[in-house]
C-alpha cells in the first residue's frame, strides 16, 4: 500500500541514536571494525574465489610495476652521471634501457588501473545486491521510513556503496603498494646513505602524527555532515519534482523555495567550514611534501662536493628518498580522502545494522519488535482481528483499542470515521506494515490480498505490465486483458496508447480516475480472495464507482473498504465506525447511516457486533 504524504516525513528524518555524530580518529579501532563488518562477507562468502583471484592478479601487477619503477630510477641516475661525466656511450645505453623499461611499464600501468576499476565494479554489484535484498526483504524499506530510523537510505545504497567499494580497493592497493615501494626503495636508499634513512623515518613519523592530531577528528565530522546535508538537499529537490502539480495548484513556490534554501544553507555553511579545514590541511601537506626537494640535497651535498659521490648517485638517492617518503607518508598524502571514506563507512554501517541480519543489528521491523510490544500475526483461513490495539509509529497515541471482529468469505466491511481516526492505519496493520500495538491479526497469506490505495502506483513499463503488477507477467492472453479493461470502463485505452506493449509515462498520461480504474483491472487480473480499498474510488463518478464495486462483489472476494460516500454502503454487509481516541462500534450495514445516526446492533461503543458467528 502506498503511504500517503501525511504518513511520510516532510523532510529527511533526524539522525538516529544508532548513527549519531560520534566521530573517532580516522584509523581508530572502531572505524576498522565498521569497515570489516561491511567488507568481510564479500571476502569470505560465496564470491571469495573471484575476490581473491582479482586481488592476487592486482598484487602481481603491482610487484611488476614497483620493480619497473626501481629500474627507471636507476637508469635516471645513470643518465645524470653519464651527462655529468660527459660519457656519451654510457648515456645512450641508459636511454635505451629506459625506453625498454617504459615499453613494459606503460601497458602494465594501464592494465593495473583497468583491473582495479573492474574489481571495484564487481564488488559494488555484489554489495548493492546484498543491501537491496535486505532493504526489500519483509518491506524493510517501508518500516525505515515509518520509524524514521535513518536518513536517505536510497542515497546510501546508490552512492555510499559505490564510494565504499571504489575507495576500499583504492586504499587497499595504495597501502600495499606503499609497503612494496618502501621495501624496494629502502634497500636502494640504505645502500647510499644510512643518515638519510634515519632522517626520513623521523620526518615521516612527525608528519603522520601531526596530521592525525590536527585534522583527524574535525575532517571526519565535517565530511559526515556534508554527506548528510547534501542528501537532505537532494531529498527536498526530489519532493519538489514528485509533487510538482500539487505545488503548482497551491502556488507554493515561495514556501518550497524557503525549504530548499534552508537545506542548501546547511550544505553551504558546512562546506565552508570543510574547505577552511582542508585549506589548512593542504598547507600542511604541501609543506610536508615540498621539503623533500631540499632535504636529500642538504644531507648528501657535502659528499657530492667532496667528490665522494657521483651526481647521478645523489639524484638516485633523492628519487629513492621521495619514493620511500611517499610510502611511509601515505596517510598524510591521502588524509582528505581517508576522512571522507571513514565518514561514508559510518553511514553505510548504520544502514547495514538496520537491513542486514548479520551486520551486528536487527533488520527492519524486527528492530522495533526487540524494543516494544507488537501486534502478532497468525495464519488463518479468513480475516479476523482479536483484541487489536493500534498505535502510530513513534507515538503512544491509541488509534484503535481492543478491536475484535471477523469476516466470512464474501463479506464486505466498510470502515468509516472522521479524518485522522485511524482508518488507513488499520489497513496498514492488516497489511503487516504497522505492528505497533498489541493483539492478534488472523489472516490468510498476503498473496491472497490485494490492496488498492487512493493513489495507485504505476511503474515504468508497458500497459501489460501495469495490468500484471505486482507480478512480472500475467497468464491471461491479450483478449482476456482487453476484456478486463472493458469491464473497468477503459475499453479504448489499449487502442489509444498503442496496444498492450506500449510504454508511456502512465502517471502523466492517465487521469487519477483512469488510474483508479486501472488499479481495479489489476484486481480482476489477479483474482484475490480479499480486496482492501483505501478510498480507491475517490476520483470516480457515482455510476463508475457502483459498477466497479458490483464487479468486485460478483467475483466473490471479501472486501474491506474505506469510503466517505453514502452510495457505497449498499455494496457492503457490515460497517466498522471509528470514533477517535480508540473508540469504535461495529454493526450490519443496514443499521448504519452516513449522517452519523448510527444504529448500534448491541452494546456500547467499543463492543463488537456479531459480524461472524
N, C-alpha and C positions, 0 to 999 in steps of 0.2 A: 504494500500500500504506500502510495506516495505521501510523504509528510507534508502537510500544509505549511505555508510560511509562518503561521503563528506558532508552530511547534519547532521551528528551526531557529538557531541563534541569529540575531541581527548582525552580528559580526563574528569574527573568528573567536572561539572560546578562549578564556584565560588559560595561562599555563597551569597545569595541574600540579599538585604537590609532588607527584611522582617524577616530574621532569622540571622542577623549579630551577631557578638560575643559580645552581650550585656549581661553581667552576673550580676546578683544580689546576694544578700545573699541567702544561701540555703533554708531558710524558709521565704523568703520575700513574700509580698502580691502578687507580680507578679508571682512568682513560684506557689503559691497556686491557683491563677486564672487559670494558664495554666493547672494545674492538674485537676481542676474541669471541664474545658472546654472539656477535653478528657474523663474524667471518668463519668460525670453526665448522659449522655444518657443511659448508662447501668443500672444505679441505679434507673432511673426514667422512662425508656422506657418499651418496651414490655417484657423485661427479668427481670423486677424488682422483680416479685414474687419469682423466683428462686434465684436471688441475695440475697434478704433479708432473705430468708429461710436459705440459706447456712451460711450467716453471723451470724444469731441468733444461729444456731447449733454450730458454732465455738466459739461464746461467752460463750455458756453454757459449752462447754468442757474446755474453759479457766478458768471459775469460779471453776469448779471441780478441775482442775489442781492446781490452786492457793491455794485452801483450803487444798489439799493434801500436798502441799509444806509447808504450815504453820504447819500442823500436824507432818511432818517429822522433821522440825526444832525443834519443842517442844520435840519430842522423842529423838533427838540427844542431847539436853540439859539434859534430864532425864538420859540418859545413862552415860553422863560425870559426873553428880552429883552423880549417884549411884557408879561409879568407885571411885570417889574421897572419898566418904564416906564408901566404902567397903561394900555396901549393895547389896548382891547377888540377893535376890528376886526382889528388885526394878529394878536391871539391866536387868534381864531376862524378866521381864514383859515389860520393854521398848523395848527390842529386838523383842518380839512377836508383840507388837503394830506396830513397824517399818515394819516388814515383812507383816503384814496385810495391812498397808497403801500402801506399794510397790505393793502388789498384785492388787490393783486398779489403782495405779499411772502409772504403765508401759503400760497397754493397753490403758488407757486414753491418755497418751503421744503419742503413735503410731497412734491412731485414729485421734488425733488433727492434726498431720502433714500430714496424708493422706487426710483429709478433706481440709486442707489449700491448698495443691497442686492441688487437684481436682477442688477447687473453682477457682484458678488462671488459670487452663487449660480451664475451661468453659468460663471464661471471655475472655481469649485470642481468643478462637474460634469465639465468638461473635464480638469482636473488630476487628479482622482480616477480617471477612466478611464485616463489615461496611466500613473499609478502602478500601477493594478491590472493593466494589460496587462503591464508589466514584472515585477510581483510573481508573476503566474501563469505567465508565459512560461517554458518549459523547467523548470517546477517549482522556480523560484527560491525560492518560499515555503518549500519543504522544505529546500533547501540552507542558507538563512539560519538555520533552526532547528537543523540538524545541526551547522553550523560555529560557532554561537554568535557570528555576525558582528555582530549588532546586537540591541538590546533592544526589545521591544514594537513590532514593525513594524505590527501591526494598529492600535495606538493612534496611531501616526504618520500612517497613512492616514486614519483616521476623524476624528481631532481636529486634528492639526497642520496638515493641508491646509486644513481649514475655517478655522482661525485664520490661516493664511498668506494665503489669498485675501481674507478679510474685512479683516484689518489692512493688507494691501498696498493695497487700494483706499482704505481709510480714511486711511492716512498719505499716499498719493499726493495725494489730494484736499485733505488738511489742508495739505500743503506748497504745493500750487498755490494754494489759497485764501489761504494766508498771504501769498504773493507778490502776488496781486491786491489783497489788503487793504493790504499795505504800499505799493503804488503809489498806490492810491486815496486813502488817508488821509494819506500823507506829503505829498501836494500841499496838502491842507487844512491840515495842521499847519505846513508851511513858510510858508504864507501868513499864519499867525497869529503864530508865534514860531520864529525860527531857533535861538535858545538852547535851546528845548525839544527840538528835533530833536537837537542835539548831546548834551544830557543823556541823551536816550533811547538813542542809539547806544552811548554808554559804558556805561550801565546794563545794556542787553541783552547786550552782549558779556561783561561781567563775570559776569552770571548764567549764561550758557551755558557759559563756560569753567569756572566753579566747579562746575556740575552734572556736567560730563563728568569733571573731575578727581576730585571727591569720591565720586561714586556710579556712574560708568560700569562699571568692571570688576567690582566686588563684586555689583551688582544683576544683571548678566547671568549671572554664575557661579551665583548663588543661584537664579535663575529656571530655568536649565538643569537644575540638580539637582532642583528642585522638580517639574518636568515628569517627569523620570525616576523619581523616588521615588513620585509619585502613580501612575504607570503600573505600577510594581512592586507597590504595594499593591493595585491593581485586579486585577493578574495573580494574586495569591495568593487573593483572594476568588473569582475565576473558577475556579481549580483546586478550591477547596472545593465549589463548585456542581457542577462537572463530575464530581467523584469522590465525591459525597455518599454513595452506597450503600456503597462500599468503606470509607470513613472511618467510617460508622455501624457496619458489621460489626466493624471493628477497635476501635471506641470510641476513636478517635484525636482526640477533640475537644480535649484539653489540648495535644497536640503541635501541632495546627493553629492553636489559639489563640496558642501561643507564636510560631509562624512569622508569623502575621498581626500580632501585637503588635509583633514586631521590625520588620516592614516599615512599620507605621504609625508606630513610634517615629522612623524615619528621616524620614517625612513631617513629623511634628510638630516635630522638632528643626530641620530645615532651614527650615520655615516660620516658626519662632520667630526664627531669625536674619534671615530675609527681612523680617518685619514690623518688626523693630528698625531695619533699614537703611531701610525705607520710611518709618518714622516720622521719621527724620532728614531724609529727602528731603521729606516733607510739610511739616516746619518750614521748610525752605529755600524750597520752592515758595510756601508761604503768605506768608512774609515778603517774597519777591520780588514777588508779585502785589499784596499789600496796600499796599505803599509807593507804588504808582501812584495811590492815592486822595489822597495828600498832595503828591507831587512837582509835578504841574501847578499846583495851587493856590499852592504856595510860590513857584514861578517867576513866575506871572502875577499874583500878589496885588498887587504894587506898581502895576502898570499899571491894574488894575481900581479900586483905591482912589484912584488919582490921576485917575480919570475918563477915562483914555486908551483904555479898552476896555470894551465892554458886558459885563454879567454873562453874557448868553447866549452871547457870543463866547468867553468863558472856559470855559463849560460845553461848547461845541462843541469847543474845544481839548482839554479833558480827555477827552472821548469819543474824539477822534481819537488822542490820546496812548495811551489804553488799547487801541485797535484796532491801532495800529502796534506797540506793545509786545507785544501778543498774537501779531502776525505774526513779529517778529524773535525772540521768546522761545518759539517753538513747540516747540523741543527741550526746554526746561526744563519747560514745561507738560505735555508728553507723555512725560516721561522714563521713568516707571514702565512705561507701555505699550510704549514702544520697547524697553526691556530685555527684556520678555517676548517681544516679537516677534523680536528677534535670536536669543534662545535657541531659539525654535521653528524659525527658519530653519536653524540649525546641525543640529538633529535631522532636519529634512526633507532637507537636503542630504546628510547621512550616508546616509540611506536611498536617495536618488537615485543616489549613486555605486555602490550595490550592485545596483539593479534597472533603472536606465535606461542604455542603451548610449551615449547622447550627453550624459551628465552628468558627464563627467570621470573615470569609473571603469569597471570591467568588471563587467557584471551577473552575478549568480547564480553558478552553478558555474564559469563561465569565470574568475572571480576566483581560485578555488582552482587552476585549471589553470595560471594565469600564475605561480604560486608553487612548485608541486611537480609531480612526475610524476603522471600519472593513467592510469587504465585506458582503453584505446582500445576503442571500439565500432564494429563494421563491419557493414554489411548482409549477410545471408546467408539462404538458403532454410530452414536448420534451425539449431537452437541448438547452439553449440559454444564451449567455453572453451579458450583456448590459453595455457598457462603463466601462469595468473592468480594474482597475489599481491594480497592484500586487507588494508588497514589500516582501523581505525575513523577517523572524522574527528578531527583534532587529537590524534593518537596515533601512535607508531611501533610499537605492538604488531602482530604479524603474526597474523592470524586464519586465513588460508589461504595456503599457499606453493606456487607453481609448479603450480597445478591445471590439468590438461588432461583434457577429456572431450568427447564429442559424443553427441547424441541423434538417432535416426532418427524420422521421423513415426510416431506411435503408441506410442513407448517411454514408460515411466513410471519416473522416477528418484525414489527415496526417500532423503532426506538425514537422517542420524541423528547423534547425538553428545551429549555432556554439555552441560548448560545453560551458555551463555556461550562455546561453542567457535566460534561464527560462522555458525550455520545461517541465521538470519534475515538476517544481514549479507550472506551470499552471495546471497540472494534480492534484497536491495536493490541489489546490484551488477548483477544481471541486469536489474532494472527500470530501471537508469540513475540510481538515487537516490544511490548511493555510487560515487565514482570515485577514491577514494584508494588508490593502489597501482600495479601495473603489469600487463602482459599484455594480451590481447585477448579481447573477447567478440564472437563472431559470432552474430547473431540476426536473426530477421525483424523487421519493423516492430512497434512496440509495440501498434498497433491489432489485431494478431493474438494478443496476450497477454491473459490475464485473471488478475488477482491476487486471491486470497481470503485476507485476513488472519484471524487468530484472532477478532478483534472486528470484525465488519462495520460499515461506515459506512452509516447510514441517514439520508438527507436529510429535510428537512421537505417534505412533499408527499403526493401520492396513492399508493395501493398500486400503480397502474400505473407511476408514476414510479419507485418502488422497483425494480420489475422491469426497467425500461428503463435504469436508471442504469449507466454514466455518460452514455448517450445521452439527449437530451431527450425522445425518444419511441421507440416500438417499432413496426416494420411488422407485427407479429403481431396478429391480431384477438383479440377477447375470448375466444373458445373456445380458441384456442391457448394463451393466457396461463393460463387456468384449468386446462388440461391439464398445463401445466408445473408449476403449483402442486401438482397431484395427484401428479406424478412425484417431487417432493421432499417428499412426505408432509405437505403443508399443504392437504388437499382442501377444508376448510371455512373457510379463512382469509378469503377474499373475502366469503363469506356472513356470517361472524361480525363483520367490521368495517364492513360496509355497502356492499360492492361494490368494484370496481376504482378507482372515483373517490373513495373515502373518504379523508379526510385525518385522520391520527391522529399522536400522539406515539409513533412506532414503537419507539423505544428503550425507552420505559417500558411500552408495551403488550405487546411480544413478549419472550418469554424469550430467553436467549442461544442456546439450541438452535434456537428458531424463527428467530432472526435468521440463524444459520448456514445453515439450510435455505433461507431466502430468498436468501442470497448464492449458493447453488448454483443457484437458479432463474434468477438473473441470467446465470450461465454458459450455461445452456440457451437463454435468450433470445438471447444474442449469438453462440453457436456459435463460439468462438475456436479457433485451431489449437493453442495452447499454454495450459495452465492451471497456475498456480503457487499452491500451497496451503500457507500457513504455519499449521500446526495448526488448519486450518479446520474440523475435526470434533471438537474437544476437548470440546464440550458435548453431543455426541450419544451415544446408546447404540450398542452394537456393531452391532445389526441395521440401524439407520438409516445408520450410517457405511458399512457394507458395501454397502447398496443404492445410496447416492449415489455411491460410488466406482465401482460396477459400471456405473451410468448414464453416468458420465464416460468410462469405458473403452469402452463401446459406441458413444459418439459419435465415436471415432477420434482424439480430441485427445491431444497429448503432455502428460504430467503431470510436474510437478516438485513433490514434496511434502516437508514437514517433519512428522513424526509420531513418537510415542513408544509407540504400541500395536503389539504383535506382529501383531494381526489385519489391519492394513493392508498388511503385507508382501506378501500374496498378490495384491494389486492392482497391484504394481509389477514391472518387469522388471529393474531394476538398483538398487544401493544405493551411496551415497556416504557413507562413515563418517568424520566429522571427529573427530580425536583430540586437538585442542588444540595450541597453540604452532605452528600452521601445518601440522601433520602430517595426513595423510588417507590413505584407501585406498578403492578402488572395486572392485566385484565384481557378478556377477549376483545377483539376489535369492535364488535357491535356495541360494547359498553363504553366506548371512548368517543369523545367529541373534541375537535381541534380548537373549539372556543375556550377550552380549559375546564369545561364542566365534565370532568372525567368521572364516570360511574365505576366505583371500585367493586370488584367481584365479591371480595370478602376481606375482613380485617382492616387494619390501618396501614398507612403508608409505610413502606419497608417490608411488607409481608407479601409473599408470592401468591399470585393467582394459580389456579390448577391448570397450567399450560399443558403439562403432560401428566397423565395419570400414573 
